[in-house]
Amino acid sequence: MVEDASPRELLGFRLIGYSIGDFGISLVNILFGTFVFQFYVYTINLNSILVSIGISMQLIIGAFFSIIFGVIVDNKTPGKLGKRRPFLLFALPLWVLANILIWFPPWHAPQADSFFWPTAIYLWFMMILQAISGTLIFNVYLSMLPEQSQTQKNRKIVASNRAIFSIIASILALMLPLIVQSILADPENVKWWQPSGELILLYIPMIGITFAIFGLITIIFTFFSVDEKFHNNTSINEKNKISIVSTIQQIAVPIKDKKFRNFLVVRFLHSISGITLGILIFPFLVIVLKFKESEFFIYIIVSIFSKFTWYFIWRKILTKRSLITKYFICIGLATIASLLELLFLLEFLSFELKIFIFILSIGTILGSMYAFPLFAIPIGATLVHEASHKDEKLNTSIAISKLSGAYYGSLTFITSIGQALSSIILGFILSGPNENNPIIITFLISSMGIFYLISLLFLKNIKLNEELSEIPLLNNELSQ
C-alpha cells in the first residue's frame, strides 16, 4: 500500500459544515420514521398493512439503490465540483419535494374503507421518490467520510459532532409532534373527520414543510463545506468505465470482508430495533401509558435528559476503553432496558410506578441508541480504511475512493432491509383491532431487546487493527 503524504482531517468550518448535514437529514428522517405510520393509520385512516407495505417498499428500493449509487459514485470521474458532492445537488430538489408532499395526501380514506387505493398509491409514489433521492444523498454523505477524515482521532471528533446534531434533531423531530399531541382534546381518537384529527391535519404538514426547508439548507451547507480538490492531484481522475461484471464485483467486496460482514449484521439487527421504536413510540404513549395533554412532555424531558446524559457518559467518562468494548456495553444496556418494557404487562402497576419504569427503560434505550454513532461511525470508517490497505498497488486516497461507496452502500442496503422487514411485520400484526391493543404493542416494543442481544454475538467477533487506525505520515504519495 502506497500512503498519502499526510492524512486529511475535517476541522473548523469544514467539520461543522459536514456534521450539520446529519442534523438536516436526521430531522427529516426521524419525523418521517416516527410519524408517517401514525399519520396515515390513525389520522388518514389508511389500513396499517397498506402503510407498512409503502414503508417497506421505500426501504427496499432504497436498499437496492444504495448499492447501485455507491458503485456509480465510486466510479465517477471527478469534475470541477468534485467527485461525490455534486450528487447532493442532483438529488436535493426531489428529496425536499417528496418530504413535503407526503404530508398532503389529496384523498383521505373513507370511514368505512381503510383499504382506499388512491391514498395508498399516492403514499407509495411519494415514498418511492423519497427513497431514491434520500438514498443518494445519504450514501454520498456517508461515503465522503473515509476520504475526508483519515485519522482515528478526527473520526471520533466527527462522530461526536454528528451525534450531537443527531440528538438535537431527534429532540426537535419528536418534540413538535408531541406538542401537537398535547393540545388534542382526545389523543386516542384522531381520525381526519374528528376534531383532534383536524388539528393533526393542520399542524403536522406545517412541521413537515419546516423540516424539509432545514434539510435543504443543511445539505447545501455541507456541499460548500466539503473540499474534494485532492481528487485532482491523484490518478483517481482517470476515466472509469463501469461494466456489469465490475459493478457486481465491487458490490461483493464488502460482503467478502469478514469483519465488515459482522458489522453489517450488527447494524442490520439495530435497524430492526430502531424502526420498531420509531413506529411504536406514539401508540405506546397514547394506548399503553394513556398520556394526555401535558403528560406528553414527560417523554420530551426524558428524551432530552437521557440523550445528553448518556452522550456525556460515553464521551467524557468511559474514555479508556476501546471502541468495540464501549459499543458492547452500550448495546448491553439497551438490551436490558428493552426487556424491562415487559413490566408494563402487569396491570396492578400504579401510574407513578409506570412513569418510573418508563423513565428508566426508555431513557436508557434512547440514550444508548443515540450513543451508537459515537462507536459505529469510527468503526465503520476504520474497517473501510483497513480494506483499502489490502491493495498494495494503490495509494490510500485512490483505494478508499474506490471502496467507500460500495462499503457504505452495502451498509445502507442491509439496514434498509432490516427496517423493511420490521415495518411489514409490524404492519400486519397491528392491522385491524390490534392497532389499539396495549398488550401487543408492549410485546412488540420489548422485542427490541432480543435483536440487541443477538447483535452482541456478532460484535464480539470484530477486532480492529490498531496499527491501521491512523494513516502514517509518509511523504511518498503517488510514488508508485
Buried (B, 14 or more C-beta within 10 A) or exposed (E): BBBBBBBBBBEEEBBBBBBBBBBBBBBBBBBBBBBBBBBBBBBBBBBBBBBBBBBBBBBBBBBBBBBBBBBBBBBBEBEEEBBBBBBBEEBBEBBBBBBBBBBEBEBBBEEEEBEBEEBBEBBBBBBBBBBBBBBBBBBBBBBBBBBBBBBBEBBBBBBBBBBBBBBBBBBBBBBBBBBBBBEBEEBBEBBBEBEBBBBBBEBBBEBBBBBBBBBBEBBBBBBEBBBBEBBEEBEBBEEEEEEEEEBEEBBEBBEEBEBBBBBBBBBBBBBBBBBBBBBBBBBBBBBBBEBBEEBBBBBBEBBBBBBBEBBEBBBEEEEEEEBBBBBBBBBBBBBBBBBBBBBBEEEEBEEEEBBEBBBBBBBBBBBBBBBBBBBBBBBBBBBBBBBBBEBEEBBBBBBBBBBBBBBBBBBBBBBBBBBBBBBBBBBBBBBEEBBBBBEBBBBBBBBBBBBBBBBBEBBEBBEBEEEBBBBEEBEEBEEE
